[in-house]
Amino acid sequence: MRVKLGLSGLLLSGLLCLSSPGRAQEQRDPAAAEELFRQGRQASEKRDFLTACAKFRESNRLDPAVGTVFNIADCEEKLGRLATSWTLFQEVAQRLPSDDDRRAIAMRRARALEARVPMLTVHLLSAGRSDVLVRRDGVALGVASLDTSLPVDPGEHVVVVEAPGTEPKQFRASVGEGERAQLEVSLGAALPAGQPPHPLAAGGADGSAPNHTAAYVLGGVGVAGLVTGVVAGLLVLDNKGKVNDNCQGHLCNQAGLDAAQAGKTLGIVTTAGFVVGALGLGTATYLFVSTPAPSENTRSGAYWVGIRAKW
């Protein structure tokens, strides 16, 4: 009985470890990163910048490299995400040594983008309280960020204002390339006592919440569930063999009885693991598919650094 409980605890511990986002972030795969980088370059040559950006980002996740960040910045510019590209080019310039030729190129690209990057100021009309939460595209804006001109990508941006006892209120602002805009926001209507606020999407520029983080987590849970189901299933088969060896008809010795009971418990774990795996992976797939992709923008010329050059 102690062995059976210990085994179940071990399976559950493995499930928690496999589904931990922190552990997933520690994984590195330089070989896969190099191949993804190569595929990203191929996609960029074909002007399929959405695919190229996705390949470069995954390559950088598996094995961070300053050359990959440079390619992501170039790709983001072609997609029209000017503020994102501008920020990444500056990051490349800061990370590279002064004698690296790419540093001057990154600085030049960042300076060329600076005048094109839209700036948006969010002004909160006097609320007379300190518990107001303002989020722009799902990112909380602190007091220092309000009434400050901040760089954003061209397009529509969603600002949501929330506070205890009030209905969340949503505001939208569309800004074009090089535009300087201000958006005034305010608290929503007061709620009757005891009434919960109405759910309100407050994620990206299209009003949807960012789904990729949840998808990674649920995908990890799904994979862990499948692994748990497979391991538990193999143990069920092992216990079935023990039952066959220690039982004659309906008569079993103690070893046979223990194996039969352990098989029943592991059978439940197997079923639960496969159910969790299917639900986790299914939901993760839905979240990835439902996240809207920005439109392609091909206004800038092509340039990339062919060597990933880890730094």
Secondary structure, DSSP 8 states (H G I E B T S, - for coil): -HHHHHHHHHHHHHHHHHT-HHHHHT---HHHHHHHHHHHHHHHHTT-HHHHHHHHHHHHHHS--HHHHHHHHHHHHHTT-HHHHHHHHHHHHHHS-TT-HHHHHHHHHHHHHHTTS-EEEEEE---S-S--EEEETTEEE-GGGTTS-EE--SEEEEEEEE-TTB--EEEEEEE-TT-EEEEEE----B--TT---------STTS----HHHHHHHHHHHHHHHHHHHHHHHHHHHHHHHHHHHEETTEE-HHHHHHHHHHHHHHHHHHHHHHHHHHHHHHHHHHHHHS--------S-----S-----
